[in-house]
Amino acid sequence: KRELPSLTGIRFYAALFIYLAHIRAIPGMKAFIGAPWLIDAGHIGVSFFFVLSGFILTYNYADLFRDGVSARDYGRFVWDRLTKIYPVHFLATVVVLPISILSPRLQIDWRAVPIHLGLLQCLWPSTVPSFYEQLNVPSWSISCEWFFYVLAPVTIFLAFGHRRQWVALAAMAAYLCGLGIMLWQGDDATRDYFLTYFAPTRFAEFMVGVFLARLFLNSSTATLARFSNWLLALGIVLVAAAEIFRRDVAWPVPARLLYAPGSGLFMTHEPLIRAAKGVCLYLGWSVGSWPVALAVTLGMFAVVQTAALLVCFLYELPLQNRLRRLFIMRRARGAEALPAGIRHAT
């Protein structure tokens, strides 16, 4: 389908604010880029990317799933989504693991390793242990995205039925009501986890994107079609603004950040910023002036972007394409092994 340029531009600014929020971890940087509005803008990017994920998937797959979900189409969709997010997630986990082991300042719970490799850190129904804080912390949102992907085909199917849509909305409303009752007497840590990191809760934002895409695709007038991109962008910003009022805010979400065509920038920027912070602490150095802060911001961005591009073109995209071809080849061989009558029927 045609590109949506207004979303591309907004995605750039959302990603930029997220990067600026995280570069503050380098000693001394908070004194120069610590404005509350800037931090809040970076936090809004979390919800923005979850909503955007629901919109883009629905925009691209509505024709496939609006009338039903077959096992064949579901399997292909889930595999394609997994090959999109897992290669870089696996690489980042493998890289961060020895850093966590060798660093005396980082504690690692070995139970977190299989949880992270299985993308289950945001489906753990408890704050103890807090698996989402282990290893490459931003990967918590990869766990949420994986949860969204597994449910996306059925959600799209429900959203495009005049009666079916109420099933999805009622189920989400019932969950949120139950969650509210459960958290009414909970402590702050429990509330923070279940409102910020728990994948089923963040699924509400994904559903907002799904229904915005439904509105966009079902536009029946030329006027609505002409302004849908901007109305969508405004809707996403308004919904995501609720993030400002949370007590603590999550790490950024996975997306094609800035100019990297894959997810390498999102998954590599945090380890690189942490490495730079470690070097600064070891040397006892901190940022002390605006020119130095600007140089650090631009220099780190260049390093992170270079690493992201290398990961993308030398590892992520080649492996992604290979895994997808493998899936198609195995499915083709499986079809050839069926009796002719069954093969033609399928």
Phi, psi and omega in degrees: 000166183295153180289157176244087188299328181296325178290323179299317180294317179294324179298323178299312182292322177299316180293323179297317179296323178296315179299316180296326178293326183274333180293344178296346180292338178291133184309130177092345185288332183298333181290342185247333177228055181247017181299132182303322182295327179291319179294317178298321179297322176295322180292325178299331179301334178300304179295324181304313183289329175293315177297317180298323178300314178297321181292310184296316180297318179292319179301322184270334187243007182299319181296331182280324189247357185294332183256358180156166182234108177273156179298323181295310181294322179296314180299317179296317180298310182297319179295317178299319179293320180295318179292341179282322187256334192282321183306312181288324176300315179296315179299314181297321179295317179296323180287318184287331185303308178294329177297318179294326181288318187277337183278124180290343182271349181252129177257141182232133173263114186297339176293341181286337184298305178294330178297316179291316180297331177271004181056043183247006188295338178254016173245001178288118189279041180199153176274353180232117354283157182270081184298333183292342180269001183267159172055227181277094191305318181300346181291355176302324182283337172295321176298318177297316180299319179298319176299317178298317183298320181298325183265350188302311182302315180293321179297317178297317179300315180292324185292333185264011173252135184299326177263325182297329184300329181289337176295312179296315181294319180294321179296317180292320179296319179296319179297313182295323177295315178298321178296318179299319178296318182295322184273355185304320181249014180282165177277174185296321181296320179294316178299316181299316182294310186286338178268334187253321189249338186287122188302315180301328178289316180291345178298335178300322179291321175300318180295326175301316178297321179299314183284332172294320177294322177300316178298317181297312184288334180267009179303127185252353181241153180295326181295312179297319180297323183293326184253008185298320181302314183287324176296321178297313181300317179296318179298319179297316180297317181295318179292316183290339182299341178299339180298332184300328188271005177281150183294312175234155185237151186281174173283170184290168185253161181288140175189176176277079190290141176050243186252358179286127182284355178238199182261012184299320182297317180296317186278341183257341187293321182293314176301322181290320177294321177296321178297317178296320178297317179298319178296317180298317179294321180295321181275351183070032184249146176214159179290133185233002181205162179299315179301321179292319179299318178295318179296319179295316181299311181289321180294316179294323178297319178297318179295312181297317181295320178297314178299319181296318180293320178297314179298319183296307189275335181263343185228302190296301184294317177300316180292322178299313180295322180294317180295322179291321176295322178299318179298316181295319180295317180294322178293321179295318178295323178295322178292323180293333181283346180283153172302151187304318182296317179291319181299317180291329180291328180278000000 
